[in-house]
Amino acid sequence: MDRRSLADRFALFAECLLVGVWLLLAALPLVTALPAFAAACGHLRRHLAAERAGWREFAAEWATAVRTGWRFSLLWWAALALLAFDLRVASSGVLPGGPVAVAVGAVAAVAALAVVVTGLRTAALWRPGADWARTGRAAIRRAWRADPGGSLLLAGGPAVTAVAAWMLPPLIAPALGCLAACAVAVERRHGHP
C-alpha cells in the first residue's frame, strides 16, 4: 500500500470522526436528525470529491435541510414512535393470542428497522434544492427494489452505533460519522455520487 493511499484513507477517517461530532450537535433537537444526517453525508461527499468541505459548508447545508426537511423528519419520528408503541404493546403480554402477539412484535421490529434504513437512505440521497418527499420516494425505490443489499448493509449501521454508544457513550459521535460514511458508500457503490 503506498503512503498516499494510506494518507487519503486516514484523512477520510478523520473527516468521519469530525462530521460525527457535528452531526451529533446538529441532531440534538431530534426533529433535525435527518437534516443533520443529510448535511453530514453532503460533507463527506464534498470531501471525497476534493471540494471545499468545512464547518461553514456543513452549517449552510444543514440550515437548508432543516428549512426544507423538518416536516419529513417529524413524520419519520412519528412513524418510529408508532412502531415503538406497537412493539411495546405486543411485548407487554396484554394482547390475547401469545404467538400472534410475538409475531406482531417481530413485524413491528422489522418495520421499525425498515423505517430507519429508509430515512437514512433518504437523507443520504437528498441534495440542497431537492424535494424531501420526492427524494423519499426515490430512496424507497432504491432501498427495497433496486438495491436491497445496500439496505441490508445500512441496517447494521444503527446496531453498531447503538452498541458503540452502549459500551462507551462518547463513542456515539464518531460512530455517527461512520454511519454517515456507510450511507455515502452504499449510495456510491452503484454509481450514485
C-alpha positions in Angstrom: 0.0 0.0 0.0 1.5 3.3 -0.9 1.8 6.2 1.5 -0.6 8.5 -0.4 -3.4 5.9 -0.3 -2.9 5.4 3.4 -2.9 9.2 4.0 -6.1 9.6 2.0 -7.8 6.8 4.0 -6.7 8.3 7.3 -8.0 11.7 6.2 -11.4 10.2 5.3 -11.5 8.5 8.7 -10.6 11.8 10.4 -13.5 13.5 8.4 -15.8 10.8 9.6 -14.9 11.5 13.2 -15.3 15.2 12.8 -18.6 15.1 11.0 -19.9 12.7 13.6 -19.4 15.4 16.3 -21.1 18.0 14.0 -23.9 15.5 13.3 -24.5 14.8 17.0 -24.7 18.5 17.8 -26.9 19.3 14.8 -29.3 16.4 15.7 -29.7 17.3 19.3 -33.2 18.8 18.8 -34.2 15.4 17.3 -36.5 16.9 14.7 -33.3 17.9 12.9 -31.9 14.4 12.9 -32.5 13.6 9.3 -31.4 17.0 8.0 -28.3 16.7 10.1 -27.6 13.3 8.6 -28.1 14.7 5.2 -25.7 17.5 5.9 -23.1 15.0 7.2 -23.5 12.9 4.1 -23.1 16.0 1.9 -19.9 17.0 3.8 -18.4 13.5 3.2 -19.4 13.6 -0.5 -17.7 17.0 -0.8 -14.6 15.7 0.9 -14.4 12.7 -1.4 -14.8 15.0 -4.4 -11.9 17.2 -3.1 -14.3 20.1 -2.9 -14.3 22.7 -0.1 -15.8 20.8 2.9 -15.6 22.8 6.2 -17.8 23.8 9.1 -19.4 26.6 7.1 -20.5 24.4 4.2 -21.9 21.8 6.7 -23.8 24.5 8.6 -25.2 26.0 5.3 -26.3 22.6 4.1 -27.8 21.8 7.5 -29.8 25.0 7.6 -31.1 24.3 4.1 -32.0 20.8 5.0 -33.8 21.8 8.2 -35.7 24.6 6.4 -37.0 22.1 3.8 -37.0 18.8 5.6 -38.2 19.3 9.2 -41.7 18.0 8.3 -40.3 14.9 6.7 -38.1 14.3 9.7 -41.1 14.8 12.0 -43.1 12.3 10.0 -40.1 9.9 10.3 -40.0 10.3 14.0 -43.8 9.8 14.3 -43.6 6.5 12.3 -40.8 5.3 14.6 -42.8 6.3 17.7 -45.9 4.4 16.4 -43.9 1.3 15.7 -42.2 1.5 19.1 -45.6 1.8 20.7 -46.8 -1.3 18.7 -43.7 -3.2 19.8 -44.2 -2.2 23.4 -47.9 -3.3 23.4 -47.1 -6.5 21.6 -44.3 -7.4 24.1 -46.4 -6.4 27.2 -48.3 -9.6 27.3 -51.7 -7.9 27.5 -52.7 -8.9 23.9 -54.5 -12.2 23.6 -53.1 -15.0 21.5 -49.5 -15.3 22.7 -47.8 -16.5 19.5 -49.7 -14.0 17.4 -48.6 -11.2 19.7 -45.0 -12.3 19.3 -45.4 -12.3 15.5 -46.9 -8.8 15.7 -43.9 -7.7 17.8 -41.4 -9.2 15.3 -43.2 -7.5 12.4 -43.1 -4.1 14.3 -39.4 -4.5 14.9 -38.6 -5.3 11.3 -40.9 -2.4 10.2 -39.0 0.0 12.5 -35.7 -1.1 11.1 -37.1 -0.6 7.6 -38.2 2.9 8.5 -34.8 3.7 10.0 -33.0 2.5 6.9 -35.4 4.3 4.5 -34.9 7.5 6.5 -31.1 7.2 6.4 -31.1 6.4 2.7 -33.4 9.4 2.0 -31.1 11.7 4.0 -28.0 10.3 2.1 -29.8 10.8 -1.2 -31.0 14.3 -0.5 -29.2 17.3 -2.1 -29.8 21.0 -1.5 -32.7 22.2 -3.6 -34.3 18.7 -3.8 -37.8 18.0 -2.5 -37.7 15.7 0.5 -40.9 13.8 -0.4 -39.6 13.1 -4.0 -36.2 12.1 -2.5 -38.0 9.8 -0.1 -39.9 8.1 -2.9 -36.7 7.6 -4.8 -35.0 6.3 -1.7 -37.8 3.8 -1.1 -37.5 2.5 -4.7 -33.7 2.3 -4.4 -33.7 0.8 -0.9 -36.2 -2.0 -1.5 -36.2 -2.7 -5.2 -33.0 -1.6 -6.9 -30.6 -2.1 -4.0 -31.9 -4.3 -1.2 -28.3 -5.4 -0.5 -27.3 -1.8 0.3 -30.2 -1.5 2.7 -29.1 -4.6 4.5 -25.6 -3.2 4.7 -27.0 0.0 6.1 -29.3 -1.8 8.6 -26.2 -2.9 10.5 -25.1 0.6 11.0 -27.6 1.7 13.6 -26.9 -1.5 15.5 -23.2 -0.9 15.5 -23.8 2.7 16.5 -26.0 1.7 19.4 -23.5 -0.9 20.6 -20.7 1.6 20.5 -22.7 4.1 22.4 -23.7 1.5 25.0 -20.1 0.4 25.5 -18.7 3.9 25.8 -21.1 6.8 25.5 -18.6 9.3 24.0 -18.2 6.9 21.0 -21.6 7.9 19.8 -20.1 10.9 17.9 -17.5 9.0 15.9 -19.9 6.1 15.4 -22.5 8.5 13.8 -19.8 9.9 11.5 -19.0 6.3 10.4 -22.7 5.7 9.9 -22.9 8.7 7.6 -19.8 7.3 5.7 -21.6 4.0 5.4 -24.7 5.7 3.9 -22.5 7.6 1.4 -20.7 4.3 0.5 -23.9 2.5 0.0 -25.1 5.2 -2.4 -21.8 5.4 -4.3 -21.4 1.6 -4.8 -23.9 1.6 -7.6 -22.5 4.8 -9.2 -24.8 7.3 -7.4 -22.4 10.1 -6.3 
